[in-house]
Amino acid sequence: MAEQSVYAAPAAQLEMPDTTGTFGGIDRLQYFLISMGIGVANMVLTFMFVDTPAVAMVSLIAALIASVYLVVQRLKNIGSSPWWTLAFIVPLLNLYIGMKCLAFPEGYQEHKQLDSTAKIIIGLFIAVFALAMLGIVAAIAVPMMAA
């Protein structure tokens, strides 16, 4: 048996485990870009075929199916159950699921930690929601004050 010097480098392999892509699905950037693409494609097809409502309706149904598939894939990536996709039917809960899909990092359900990107996105989401509520209150209050 050979003696090992106390000054020799350790022989153990120190590697970081590869945790990327262990959840499957799509990440938040892909979710954002694909959902924007679906929205733009749906608007273009709707305006192109505005005279034929059947084609516009088929375009809308195709966009809805693609969006549901997209949300299922994103929820898998977060670590949530894909059944949460049904929450898009419930008002206000759909905003939470949309924010969750847009902001939460991969594997959030396991580590429960938000990165700086998620915190910025959630802050922007809350700011836009607050501005929308302020606009609704102003739209109701201003005509009442004028009367």
N, C-alpha and C positions, 0 to 999 in steps of 0.2 A: 504494500500500500504506500503510495507516494505521499509525502508530507506536503501540505499546501502552505504557502507563505502567508503570513498575516497581511502582507502588503499587496497580495494578488487581488485582482478584480473578482467579484463574485461570479460564480458559474451559472447562476440561475437566470432564466430568461424572464425579463420583466416586460410584459406586453399589456397594453390596455385592451380590454375586451371591446370588440366591435359591436356597438349597440345601435348603429344606424340601420334603419330599415327592418327592425325586428317585428314591427307591428303591421306592416303591410299598408295598403291604402295609399293615399297621396298626401304630400305635405301641404302646408298652408299656402305657399307660393303657387304651386300647381293648382290648388283649389281656387285661388283668387283669379289666376289667369284663365283657367278653363271656364269658370263661371262667367267671367266678363265676355269671353268668346261666345258662349251660349247666348248671353243676352244680346250682344251685337248681332249675331247671326239671326236670332229671332226677330229683332227689330227690322233688319234689312229685308228678310223674307216677308214679314207682315206688310211693310210699305210697298214692296214690289208687287205683291198680290192683293192689294187692298180691294180691288174690284171683285176678286173671287174669294169669298169668305171661307169656302171649304179648304182651300190651300192654306190660308192663314190659320185656320183652326188646326190643321194637321201640323203646321209648324209649331204652334203653341203646345200641342200635346207632345211632340217630339222634344221640345225644350224642357217640358216638365219631367218627362221620363229621364232625360239626360241629367237634369238637376238632382233628381232623387238618387240616381246612381252615384253622382258626384258626392252628395252628402253622406251616403252610406260608406263610401270609400274613405272619406275624411274622418268620419266617426271611428272607423276601424283604426286609423292611424293615431288618433288621440287615445284609443284604448277604451272608448265607450261602446255600449251596445248599439248596433245598427238600428235597433227598434226605436231609438230616439228620433229617427227620421219622421215617425208618425207625429211627433210634437209640432211639426210645421203646420198642422191643422189648427192648433190651439193658439189663439191670439196672445201676444206678449211672450209666451213661451217660445214661439218661433224666433223672436228676436234674440233670446238667450242662446238657442241652438245655433243660429247664424253667427253670433259673436263667438261662440265656442269653436265652431268650424273655422272661422277666420283667424282667431288669435292663438288658441292653445297650441303648445308645441307637441311634438310626437311623444306618445307615451305618457301624457299628462295624468291619466287615471292612476298610474303606478307611482310616479314620483311627486305629484301635486306641487310642482314648482313652475312658476311662470318666469320666462326669460324676459329680457328688456324689450324685445320686439313685441311680445304679447302684452306687456304693460302699456306700451305706446298705443297699440291697436285698440285695446280696451278703453283707454282714455279718450281716444278719438271717437270711438263708438258711443261712449256715454255723452260726450260733448255734442255730437250730432243729434242724439236722441233728446237731450235737453233743449237744444235749439228748436227742434221740431215741436216739442211740447210748448215752448214759449211762443212759437208761431201760431199754434192752435189757440192758445189762450188769448193772444193778441187779436186773432181773427174773430173771436167771440166777443171780446171786451170792447174793441174799438167801435163797432156798429152800435153797441148798447149805449156807449157814452155819447154818441152823436145823436141819438134819438131823444 
